[in-house]
Structure formats: C-alpha cells, structure tokens
Amino acid sequence: MSRAFVNEDAGADRPDLPELPLSPHPNYVTPRGLRDLQDRLAARQADLAALKAREDRLDKLPEAAAERDIRWLEARLKSAILVDPAAHDLSEVAFGLRVTVADEDGAETTYEITGEDEADATLGRIAPHSPLARALLGAQVGDEVTWKRPAGDMALEIVAISRPDPA
C-alpha cells in the first residue's frame, strides 16, 4: 500500500489547535462587556452541542475550535473585574466613561474607555491600556492631554465627560 493513503493521525481524539492568547493586562469589564462575554460563551456552548449532535462527526476540527473558544471565554470571565461606570463621578475621565475631545483643529470626537474585549475603534470604544486611553485617564474637562501616536504627538482638549448610554 502506498504511504500516500495511510492516515498517520488515525485514532487522534481531536486536532491540536493553538490556544487563543490571553491578555497580560487586567481584565476590566463594563456591565455591557460582561454580558457580551456571557452571551458569547452561551452561543459557543450551543454551537458545540449542535456539533456533537451531528450524525457525521468525522471532522473534529469544528468541535475542537468550539472547545478552545469556550476555554478562552471561560478564562476571560474568570479573570473579569467588573467596573460599573455609574460608580464614577464625572469629575475626571475613568474606565467605563465617555469622553469628548477636541483636536488641534477643533474637531470633536467622543471615545468610551471599555474593556479590551469590547473595544471597537469603529464605535469609538478604546481599551484602557491603549495610548489614547492612557493619555485621557484622570484628565478633567478643560485639560489638554498629549496623545502619543506613531504618526506624531497630538494635543487633545477634554470637552466633556459623560456616562455611556445604557444598553
């Protein structure tokens, strides 16, 4: 028999997939971020149950991927540090709050400092360890901060601090 037709992996219970990396940063989450992680875990658990209920389970890769995702989500939930934006006063920029800034040309942009897993630049949500968030944290309305960017430093004036819309 030709070696081309020998399945060297026969008997392997599941494919080896690399684990998803866990962040070295503290896992601060907003209530919305915590709910999102819980919803994602429930969805992946449902996916895994559906995959295991298949009649034809020759391809174990989708099951292994779902199990890996579940391990990652469980680790993120276990390490979650819940921070409620309602607990902050609005005197300075803090985790979970929204901040409106004006750049050197007067253009205003609003950012929300959120947990790493819910950060999304298209929605103006930034992680607390990002250079922009580090520049903003602790600033007060009227302060000017310097955002250190690869393209060059940018001065930003804090225009407003508010709580995010409840979702």
N, CA, C and O of each residue as an XYZ file, in Angstrom:
668
protein
N       0.856     -1.176      0.000
C       0.000      0.000      0.000
C       0.897      1.233      0.000
O       1.907      1.279      0.702
N       0.530      2.198     -0.769
C       1.290      3.437     -0.856
C       1.156      4.224      0.443
O       0.091      4.233      1.059
N       2.228      4.880      0.856
C       2.213      5.702      2.067
C       1.253      6.889      1.913
O       0.835      7.460      2.920
N       0.903      7.264      0.718
C       0.008      8.394      0.488
C      -1.383      8.126      1.029
O      -2.138      9.065      1.282
N      -1.738      6.850      1.214
C      -3.078      6.508      1.668
C      -3.141      6.114      3.129
O      -4.179      5.654      3.605
N      -2.049      6.290      3.841
C      -2.013      5.938      5.255
C      -2.369      7.160      6.088
O      -1.783      8.230      5.919
N      -3.315      6.998      6.972
C      -3.707      8.102      7.842
C      -2.858      8.042      9.104
O      -3.117      7.248     10.009
N      -1.856      8.883      9.148
C      -0.934      8.882     10.278
C      -1.599      9.364     11.560
O      -1.130      9.062     12.657
N      -2.682     10.108     11.425
C      -3.363     10.664     12.590
C      -4.533      9.797     13.046
O      -5.306     10.207     13.911
N      -4.667      8.622     12.482
C      -5.792      7.771     12.862
C      -5.772      7.537     14.368
O      -4.729      7.249     14.955
N      -6.914      7.664     14.963
C      -7.030      7.457     16.395
C      -6.867      8.720     17.213
O      -7.082      8.707     18.425
N      -6.490      9.804     16.571
C      -6.357     11.059     17.321
C      -7.742     11.522     17.727
O      -8.646     11.597     16.895
N      -7.913     11.834     19.004
C      -9.227     12.230     19.507
C      -9.659     13.595     18.988
O     -10.824     13.792     18.639
N      -8.729     14.528     18.938
C      -9.100     15.856     18.457
C      -7.879     16.519     17.853
O      -6.751     16.247     18.264
N      -8.096     17.374     16.893
C      -6.963     18.068     16.301
C      -6.328     19.019     17.323
O      -7.004     19.563     18.196
N      -5.039     19.199     17.189
C      -4.355     20.153     18.059
C      -4.479     21.546     17.461
O      -3.990     21.807     16.362
N      -5.119     22.413     18.173
C      -5.249     23.806     17.767
C      -4.496     24.657     18.773
O      -4.507     24.366     19.969
N      -3.849     25.693     18.301
C      -3.185     26.574     19.274
C      -4.231     27.284     20.126
O      -5.303     27.652     19.645
N      -3.897     27.466     21.391
C      -4.807     28.176     22.290
C      -4.863     29.648     21.888
O      -3.892     30.192     21.360
N      -5.986     30.279     22.137
C      -6.114     31.710     21.891
C      -5.340     32.450     22.972
O      -5.405     32.073     24.142
N      -4.616     33.487     22.605
C      -3.797     34.186     23.603
C      -4.652     34.964     24.592
O      -5.667     35.556     24.225
N      -4.232     34.953     25.841
C      -4.886     35.739     26.887
C      -4.053     36.995     27.125
O      -2.823     36.940     27.140
N      -4.708     38.085     27.304
C      -4.037     39.358     27.507
C      -3.287     39.371     28.835
O      -3.747     38.788     29.817
N      -2.142     40.028     28.865
C      -1.420     40.168     30.129
C      -1.978     41.293     31.004
O      -1.586     41.430     32.163
N      -2.883     42.090     30.459
C      -3.442     43.233     31.179
C      -4.592     42.796     32.089
O      -5.238     41.783     31.821
N      -4.852     43.548     33.158
C      -6.034     43.248     33.980
C      -7.286     43.283     33.096
O      -7.397     44.118     32.198
N      -8.209     42.384     33.354
C      -9.404     42.243     32.518
C     -10.567     43.057     33.076
O     -11.545     42.497     33.572
N     -10.456     44.381     32.990
C     -11.548     45.247     33.410
C     -12.673     45.139     32.389
O     -12.432     45.150     31.182
N     -13.897     45.035     32.882
C     -15.057     44.953     32.009
C     -16.159     45.873     32.516
O     -16.295     46.098     33.718
N     -16.934     46.393     31.593
C     -18.132     47.143     31.943
C     -19.270     46.132     32.075
O     -19.115     44.985     31.656
N     -20.401     46.528     32.643
C     -21.540     45.585     32.682
C     -21.918     45.078     31.281
O     -22.253     43.906     31.108
N     -21.861     45.972     30.284
C     -22.171     45.561     28.907
C     -21.139     44.540     28.417
O     -21.499     43.556     27.770
N     -19.869     44.770     28.721
C     -18.811     43.856     28.308
C     -18.943     42.493     28.968
O     -18.686     41.467     28.337
N     -19.340     42.476     30.232
C     -19.541     41.216     30.943
C     -20.691     40.430     30.315
O     -20.578     39.225     30.091
N     -21.801     41.122     30.034
C     -22.951     40.456     29.383
C     -22.546     39.900     28.022
O     -22.954     38.802     27.644
N     -21.743     40.665     27.292
C     -21.311     40.220     25.967
C     -20.471     38.942     26.072
O     -20.667     38.008     25.294
N     -19.546     38.897     27.019
C     -18.740     37.681     27.209
C     -19.625     36.494     27.589
O     -19.430     35.390     27.081
N     -20.592     36.714     28.475
C     -21.508     35.643     28.881
C     -22.340     35.158     27.696
O     -22.547     33.956     27.530
N     -22.818     36.098     26.870
C     -23.609     35.727     25.689
C     -22.764     34.954     24.682
O     -23.228     33.978     24.093
N     -21.522     35.393     24.487
C     -20.624     34.695     23.559
C     -20.332     33.281     24.043
O     -20.261     32.352     23.239
N     -20.162     33.109     25.359
C     -19.921     31.773     25.910
C     -21.136     30.876     25.688
O     -20.994     29.734     25.250
N     -22.317     31.383     25.984
C     -23.541     30.589     25.790
C     -23.705     30.204     24.322
O     -24.107     29.080     24.020
N     -23.400     31.115     23.416
C     -23.528     30.827     21.983
C     -22.541     29.739     21.551
O     -22.904     28.835     20.798
N     -21.294     29.825     22.028
C     -20.300     28.807     21.653
C     -20.647     27.460     22.276
O     -20.415     26.421     21.658
N     -21.199     27.458     23.490
C     -21.618     26.195     24.104
C     -22.749     25.568     23.296
O     -22.784     24.349     23.124
N     -23.673     26.386     22.800
C     -24.761     25.884     21.951
C     -24.196     25.365     20.628
O     -24.644     24.335     20.125
N     -23.217     26.072     20.066
C     -22.566     25.607     18.835
C     -21.938     24.234     19.054
O     -22.087     23.336     18.225
N     -21.236     24.077     20.172
C     -20.564     22.809     20.460
C     -21.588     21.685     20.608
O     -21.383     20.585     20.096
N     -22.674     21.957     21.299
C     -23.712     20.931     21.458
C     -24.270     20.517     20.097
O     -24.496     19.331     19.855
N     -24.490     21.474     19.219
C     -25.001     21.165     17.877
C     -23.967     20.363     17.078
O     -24.321     19.436     16.349
N     -22.698     20.725     17.219
C     -21.651     19.988     16.509
C     -21.557     18.548     17.002
O     -21.354     17.633     16.204
N     -21.702     18.343     18.291
C     -21.622     16.994     18.850
C     -22.861     16.165     18.524
O     -22.816     14.937     18.594
N     -23.960     16.815     18.170
C     -25.195     16.106     17.826
C     -25.232     15.692     16.359
O     -26.163     15.006     15.935
N     -24.245     16.094     15.589
C     -24.216     15.719     14.161
C     -24.102     14.204     14.016
O     -23.466     13.533     14.829
N     -24.725     13.683     12.974
C     -24.590     12.258     12.686
C     -23.188     11.957     12.180
O     -22.562     10.988     12.608
N     -22.704     12.779     11.281
C     -21.377     12.586     10.691
C     -20.390     13.475     11.445
O     -20.341     14.687     11.240
N     -19.607     12.847     12.320
C     -18.660     13.615     13.137
C     -17.219     13.266     12.777
O     -16.347     13.228     13.645
N     -16.976     13.012     11.497
C     -15.623     12.662     11.085
C     -14.673     13.847     11.220
O     -13.511     13.678     11.591
N     -15.158     15.020     10.924
C     -14.323     16.224     11.032
C     -14.441     16.770     12.447
O     -15.464     17.347     12.817
N     -13.405     16.586     13.221
C     -13.404     17.024     14.622
C     -12.910     18.457     14.798
O     -12.982     19.007     15.897
N     -12.413     19.060     13.734
C     -11.852     20.408     13.844
C     -12.865     21.443     14.342
O     -12.519     22.241     15.213
N     -14.101     21.466     13.828
C     -15.058     22.453     14.357
C     -15.338     22.279     15.854
O     -15.499     23.265     16.572
N     -15.397     21.034     16.323
C     -15.613     20.786     17.747
C     -14.415     21.270     18.562
O     -14.578     21.884     19.617
N     -13.218     20.989     18.066
C     -12.006     21.419     18.772
C     -11.937     22.938     18.837
O     -11.539     23.502     19.857
N     -12.323     23.598     17.756
C     -12.316     25.066     17.744
C     -13.327     25.615     18.740
O     -13.036     26.579     19.448
N     -14.505     25.015     18.802
C     -15.525     25.474     19.754
C     -15.050     25.248     21.193
O     -15.236     26.114     22.049
N     -14.442     24.096     21.462
C     -13.931     23.823     22.811
C     -12.833     24.810     23.201
O     -12.784     25.281     24.337
N     -11.952     25.118     22.244
C     -10.892     26.099     22.502
C     -11.494     27.470     22.802
O     -11.070     28.144     23.742
N     -12.482     27.884     22.004
C     -13.132     29.181     22.222
C     -13.803     29.226     23.591
O     -13.750     30.246     24.278
N     -14.428     28.129     23.983
C     -15.090     28.053     25.291
C     -14.070     28.196     26.414
O     -14.317     28.907     27.388
N     -12.930     27.530     26.286
C     -11.872     27.667     27.305
C     -11.416     29.117     27.411
O     -11.217     29.625     28.515
N     -11.248     29.785     26.275
C     -10.802     31.174     26.268
C     -11.855     32.079     26.919
O     -11.524     32.919     27.757
N     -13.110     31.903     26.533
C     -14.180     32.727     27.102
C     -14.327     32.489     28.601
O     -14.530     33.439     29.356
N     -14.229     31.239     29.041
C     -14.307     30.946     30.477
C     -13.152     31.605     31.231
O     -13.338     32.107     32.339
N     -11.958     31.603     30.627
C     -10.804     32.256     31.270
C     -11.016     33.765     31.350
O     -10.670     34.384     32.356
N     -11.575     34.357     30.308
C     -11.839     35.801     30.312
C     -12.894     36.144     31.371
O     -12.770     37.154     32.065
N     -13.916     35.317     31.494
C     -14.947     35.557     32.501
C     -14.395     35.375     33.913
O     -14.729     36.137     34.821
N     -13.554     34.369     34.090
C     -12.977     34.114     35.411
C     -12.080     35.273     35.854
O     -12.012     35.584     37.043
N     -11.398     35.906     34.910
C     -10.480     36.997     35.246
C     -11.145     38.376     35.191
O     -10.493     39.388     35.447
N     -12.435     38.420     34.860
C     -13.131     39.709     34.696
C     -13.200     40.485     36.012
O     -13.507     39.937     37.071
N     -12.902     41.775     35.903
C     -13.006     42.707     37.029
C     -14.073     43.720     36.640
O     -13.820     44.622     35.841
N     -15.263     43.570     37.203
C     -16.393     44.422     36.830
C     -16.225     45.821     37.404
O     -15.996     46.000     38.600
N     -16.345     46.812     36.517
C     -16.300     48.213     36.924
C     -17.556     48.872     36.364
O     -17.743     48.934     35.149
N     -18.403     49.357     37.242
C     -19.650     49.991     36.822
C     -19.411     51.486     36.630
O     -19.006     52.162     37.576
N     -19.649     52.017     35.437
C     -19.456     53.451     35.198
C     -20.309     54.333     36.115
O     -19.951     55.482     36.375
N     -21.418     53.808     36.598
C     -22.282     54.588     37.490
C     -21.594     54.885     38.820
O     -22.002     55.793     39.543
N     -20.555     54.122     39.141
C     -19.842     54.328     40.402
C     -18.893     55.517     40.342
O     -18.433     55.990     41.381
N     -18.593     56.007     39.145
C     -17.670     57.131     38.989
C     -18.435     58.452     38.976
O     -19.520     58.549     38.403
N     -17.857     59.463     39.613
C     -18.421     60.784     39.375
C     -17.845     61.252     38.029
O     -16.973     60.592     37.464
N     -18.314     62.343     37.539
C     -17.897     62.782     36.209
C     -16.836     63.875     36.272
O     -16.699     64.667     35.339
N     -16.083     63.918     37.375
C     -15.076     64.965     37.530
C     -13.810     64.690     36.727
O     -13.077     65.617     36.383
N     -13.547     63.391     36.421
C     -12.367     63.064     35.624
C     -12.624     61.824     34.790
O     -13.498     61.017     35.107
N     -11.857     61.680     33.725
C     -12.002     60.541     32.830
C     -11.610     59.275     33.580
O     -10.551     59.210     34.204
N     -12.485     58.263     33.509
C     -12.243     56.988     34.185
C     -12.747     55.857     33.296
O     -13.463     56.083     32.320
N     -12.358     54.644     33.653
C     -12.783     53.462     32.917
C     -14.311     53.401     32.860
O     -14.987     53.616     33.866
N     -14.839     53.109     31.691
C     -16.276     52.966     31.513
C     -16.990     54.245     31.126
O     -18.157     54.206     30.734
N     -16.311     55.382     31.229
C     -16.942     56.653     30.898
C     -16.653     57.047     29.454
O     -15.733     56.531     28.819
N     -17.461     57.970     28.958
C     -17.262     58.557     27.626
C     -16.572     59.897     27.802
O     -16.819     60.615     28.771
N     -15.722     60.220     26.871
C     -15.026     61.498     26.908
C     -15.037     62.098     25.506
O     -14.708     61.432     24.524
N     -15.421     63.363     25.437
C     -15.399     64.085     24.174
C     -14.177     64.984     24.184
O     -13.943     65.734     25.132
N     -13.402     64.893     23.109
C     -12.181     65.683     22.998
C     -12.229     66.516     21.723
O     -12.914     66.175     20.759
N     -11.485     67.613     21.747
C     -11.317     68.450     20.557
C      -9.848     68.411     20.170
O      -8.971     68.597     21.014
N      -9.582     68.169     18.889
C      -8.196     68.144     18.445
C      -7.714     69.561     18.140
O      -8.434     70.529     18.382
N      -6.509     69.682     17.615
C      -5.893     70.988     17.368
C      -6.681     71.831     16.375
O      -6.573     73.057     16.380
N      -7.486     71.172     15.509
C      -8.300     71.892     14.523
C      -9.710     72.173     15.026
O     -10.516     72.768     14.311
N     -10.013     71.748     16.252
C     -11.334     71.971     16.834
C     -12.329     70.858     16.551
O     -13.467     70.925     17.015
N     -11.928     69.833     15.800
C     -12.830     68.714     15.504
C     -13.032     67.892     16.775
O     -12.074     67.526     17.456
N     -14.303     67.610     17.078
C     -14.622     66.861     18.292
C     -14.875     65.383     17.989
O     -15.489     65.028     16.983
N     -14.384     64.543     18.886
C     -14.578     63.096     18.791
C     -14.891     62.578     20.185
O     -14.335     63.055     21.174
N     -15.787     61.599     20.256
C     -16.132     61.000     21.545
C     -15.611     59.573     21.601
O     -15.788     58.790     20.667
N     -14.964     59.252     22.719
C     -14.435     57.914     22.954
C     -15.050     57.363     24.236
O     -15.435     58.113     25.133
N     -15.131     56.051     24.301
C     -15.569     55.381     25.520
C     -14.470     54.404     25.909
O     -14.052     53.581     25.095
N     -14.004     54.491     27.138
C     -12.943     53.597     27.600
C     -13.609     52.342     28.153
O     -14.271     52.367     29.191
N     -13.412     51.236     27.421
C     -14.090     49.981     27.734
C     -13.089     48.864     27.958
O     -11.880     49.062     27.834
N     -13.596     47.705     28.284
C     -12.747     46.537     28.425
C     -12.145     46.141     27.093
O     -12.665     46.472     26.028
N     -11.063     45.441     27.176
C     -10.322     45.018     25.993
C     -11.195     44.230     25.019
O     -11.081     44.404     23.806
N     -12.061     43.369     25.539
C     -12.873     42.514     24.677
C     -14.008     43.263     23.988
O     -14.540     42.780     22.988
N     -14.387     44.422     24.494
C     -15.454     45.179     23.836
C     -14.924     46.410     23.107
O     -15.700     47.172     22.532
N     -13.611     46.607     23.130
C     -13.019     47.729     22.404
C     -13.301     47.568     20.913
O     -13.167     46.475     20.362
N     -13.691     48.658     20.273
C     -14.009     48.657     18.846
C     -13.840     50.082     18.341
O     -14.669     50.949     18.619
N     -12.780     50.320     17.611
C     -12.474     51.671     17.147
C     -13.598     52.263     16.299
O     -13.824     53.472     16.331
N     -14.305     51.420     15.541
C     -15.383     51.936     14.693
C     -16.536     52.492     15.526
O     -17.313     53.315     15.043
N     -16.646     52.036     16.793
C     -17.693     52.532     17.691
C     -17.144     53.557     18.690
O     -17.876     54.030     19.559
N     -15.859     53.899     18.566
C     -15.242     54.844     19.496
C     -14.924     54.234     20.842
O     -14.720     54.959     21.815
N     -14.876     52.909     20.917
C     -14.569     52.223     22.179
C     -13.094     51.836     22.187
O     -12.614     51.151     21.283
N     -12.382     52.285     23.219
C     -10.948     52.043     23.284
C     -10.582     51.304     24.567
O     -11.213     51.491     25.607
N      -9.559     50.465     24.477
C      -9.095     49.681     25.628
C      -8.319     50.585     26.582
O      -7.669     51.533     26.141
N      -8.380     50.304     27.878
C      -7.746     51.176     28.863
C      -6.227     51.234     28.777
O      -5.625     52.184     29.279
N      -5.596     50.250     28.158
C      -4.141     50.278     28.051
C      -3.654     50.837     26.717
O      -2.453     50.844     26.449
N      -4.591     51.310     25.872
C      -4.191     51.914     24.606
C      -3.529     53.265     24.890
O      -3.819     53.888     25.912
N      -2.655     53.719     24.009
C      -2.001     55.027     24.227
C      -3.002     56.173     24.392
O      -2.779     57.074     25.200
N      -4.100     56.147     23.633
C      -5.093     57.215     23.752
C      -5.766     57.181     25.118
O      -5.896     58.217     25.770
N      -6.191     56.009     25.552
C      -6.853     55.901     26.859
C      -5.900     56.297     27.982
O      -6.303     56.976     28.926
N      -4.644     55.879     27.887
C      -3.674     56.247     28.927
C      -3.506     57.758     29.002
O      -3.316     58.307     30.087
N      -3.575     58.434     27.861
C      -3.466     59.896     27.861
C      -4.701     60.542     28.485
O      -4.600     61.580     29.139
N      -5.867     59.924     28.281
C      -7.125     60.520     28.740
C      -7.451     60.236     30.207
O      -8.018     61.087     30.892
N      -7.093     59.042     30.691
C      -7.471     58.655     32.050
C      -6.961     59.648     33.090
O      -5.780     59.995     33.113
N      -7.867     60.095     33.943
C      -7.527     61.032     35.014
C      -7.636     62.499     34.626
O      -7.539     63.373     35.487
N      -7.835     62.784     33.338
C      -7.952     64.174     32.890
C      -9.331     64.725     33.243
O     -10.292     63.973     33.404
N      -9.411     66.043     33.361
C     -10.662     66.722     33.681
C     -11.062     67.635     32.531
O     -10.242     67.971     31.677
N     -12.327     68.031     32.519
C     -12.808     68.941     31.483
C     -11.944     70.202     31.508
O     -11.684     70.782     32.562
N     -11.511     70.602     30.319
C     -10.649     71.775     30.185
C      -9.169     71.427     30.114
O      -8.362     72.237     29.659
N      -8.804     70.219     30.563
C      -7.399     69.799     30.490
C      -6.998     69.552     29.047
O      -7.826     69.206     28.204
N      -5.717     69.735     28.778
C      -5.154     69.361     27.494
C      -4.210     68.196     27.744
O      -3.352     68.256     28.625
N      -4.372     67.144     26.967
C      -3.528     65.960     27.101
C      -2.783     65.732     25.787
O      -3.189     66.230     24.737
N      -1.709     64.988     25.859
C      -0.943     64.662     24.667
C      -1.096     63.189     24.360
O      -0.742     62.329     25.166
N      -1.627     62.913     23.188
C      -1.792     61.546     22.701
C      -0.542     61.207     21.902
O      -0.311     61.776     20.835
N       0.259     60.288     22.413
C       1.497     59.882     21.751
C       1.157     58.817     20.712
O       0.801     57.685     21.039
N       1.279     59.220     19.452
C       0.939     58.341     18.335
C       2.180     58.075     17.488
O       3.119     58.871     17.502
N       2.194     56.973     16.757
C       3.320     56.725     15.846
C       3.456     57.824     14.791
O       4.562     58.122     14.340
N       2.327     58.426     14.399
C       2.347     59.488     13.392
C       2.749     60.829     13.989
O       2.844     61.824     13.270
N       2.981     60.866     15.277
C       3.345     62.111     15.942
C       2.361     62.447     17.043
O       1.200     62.039     17.013
N       2.850     63.201     18.016
C       2.008     63.574     19.152
C       0.861     64.474     18.708
O       1.003     65.277     17.786
N      -0.289     64.323     19.389
C      -1.457     65.163     19.097
C      -2.005     65.698     20.413
O      -2.213     64.945     21.364
N      -2.233     66.994     20.455
C      -2.825     67.629     21.636
C      -4.340     67.511     21.539
O      -4.929     67.780     20.492
N      -4.964     67.107     22.640
C      -6.419     66.979     22.711
C      -6.914     67.719     23.946
O      -6.333     67.605     25.026
N      -7.992     68.478     23.776
C      -8.610     69.149     24.911
C      -9.836     68.364     25.336
O     -10.649     67.970     24.500
N      -9.970     68.136     26.638
C     -11.135     67.424     27.158
C     -12.313     68.402     27.166
O     -12.276     69.427     27.845
N     -13.352     68.070     26.403
C     -14.515     68.937     26.259
C     -15.653     68.508     27.192
O     -16.329     69.352     27.782
N     -15.860     67.185     27.323
C     -16.964     66.690     28.153
C     -16.668     65.274     28.616
O     -15.963     64.511     27.956
N     -17.230     64.949     29.776
C     -17.153     63.595     30.329
C     -18.575     63.175     30.673
O     -19.308     63.923     31.319
N     -18.966     61.975     30.240
C     -20.333     61.514     30.493
C     -20.339     60.001     30.655
O     -19.344     59.317     30.413
N     -21.497     59.509     31.073
C     -21.688     58.067     31.178
C     -22.190     57.552     29.814
O     -22.851     58.281     29.074
N     -21.871     56.307     29.501
C     -22.376     55.755     28.221
C     -23.881     55.556     28.268
O     -24.477     55.472     29.343
N     -24.475     55.484     27.117
C     -25.901     55.183     27.029
C     -26.130     53.787     27.577
O     -25.391     52.865     27.230
N     -27.151     53.603     28.439
C     -27.421     52.247     28.935
C     -27.849     51.341     27.788
O     -28.685     51.697     26.958
N     -27.249     50.163     27.774
C     -27.594     49.233     26.677
C     -27.899     47.871     27.229
O     -28.210     46.953     26.470
